[in-house]
Amino acid sequence: MNPPVAPMLAKAVAAVPPQPDDGDRWLYEPKWDGFRVLLFRDGDEVAMESRGGKDLARYFPEIVEAARVELPDKVVLDGEIGVARSFDGVHRLDWDALSQRIHPAKSRIDMLAEQTPAIVIGFDALALGRADLMNEPFEVRRAALLEAVGSRGAASSIRASRVTADTAVANRWFSAFEGAGLDGIVAKDRHGVYVPGKREMLKIKHKRTADCVIIGYRVHKSGTGVGSLLLGLYGDDGELRMVGGSAAFSDTKRVELQAQLEPMRLDGDKPHAGELTRWRQAGSGDFFPVRHELVAEFAYDQMENGRFRHTVKFLRWRPDRDPSSCRYDQLEVPLDYDLYSVLEDN
């Protein structure tokens, strides 16, 4: 088995699927929130591919070395790369630290490999030794995964995710593991084979909403209408901070929003310069600040370091909410479950 291999995917469902009457179909596991990776080892050769076929080995040299030490001579694993950080003594995945690991400079890659080392959480085995396991049922592949990662304990950089066949336990995990930085639950058919590129698994993700203050907007790239709304929340210090943006609007809605917001501009026709990042060029982030009067409800999936992880979805206006009541405390998820408690004691 050689790369590339398209990973098996999951389709979204609304709730954790119950076991059938015979209780012998689903195995449930936490949905990890990192970079999907297929890890290949053949002797000293180690390859790491992202879901889209990107070479990840160059960005995570510490995982390459760990694979040579910790894994069998010939193995292919499916899993997730994450960076574990301690927050108030509780470990969770840190998306910001993980995303910073993708950098063009080797010197910075090497520095971050020492400062924020990654771990791989394995949740499937596609091959072990000379055996191709993709046509084997998941429970057989799961056993091969546990054999491959061995029993090196907490010091291991390559671990196995926990699983359960108990629907009630899976529903408890759905809530409890959120504090460890996880994204929901995945259900796998214990008798199912590995089907590359197909949505054969089920995923149940956390769905959250937040009431945010509209603090500004960017003009659409076409030059007409609102491209994105900029959102703010108040902290305990009373300061209003930008937490992200919402951009999925129809052409009609874009024009409607622009007509609504233009009279609310704070500085007339003068835009403010947006944040510069390695993904955004100068000028592309310019925005028009507006009076802090409008509140709307938005759907989001994850928050990291005080910002929404992804673009959020506009749901409805909230004229009943005072902007000053839109605070961070509505989003708090308690850090009451340690990341390492979600891994197998291997």
Order of alpha helices (4+ residues) and beta strands (2+ residues): beta-beta-beta-beta-alpha-beta-beta-alpha-alpha-beta-beta-alpha-beta-alpha-beta-beta-beta-beta-beta-alpha-beta-beta-beta-beta-beta
